[in-house]
C-alpha cells in the first residue's frame, strides 16, 4: 500500500500481512463501544508470533492462538483499509470474564 497511517489497527494489519490474526482484548471492546476505557495497548492474537513491540507510542502485545479461534474474528474497514477484529459477540463474552 505504501501509505503510512497512525491508526494502530492498520499498523497491526500491515505487520500481520492481513492474515492469521485478529485484534482483541480492550482494543476490540473499545472499538465495539463496550467500554469507554481507552486501551493502553493493542492485544493481537495470531498463529505466527508472540512478544511485544512499540510503534508510535502504542504497545502491541502478540498472543499465540489457534486457527479455530481466528474464526471468531470479523473483517472491518477503517480509512479504506481492512483489518481483522474479534466479533462484537465474542468481545461481549471477553468483557463478561473481566467482571
Helices and strands as residue ranges (DSSP letters): H 8-15, E 21-24, H 25-31, E 41-46, E 51-55, E 58-64, H 67-70, E 73-78, E 81-86, H 88-96
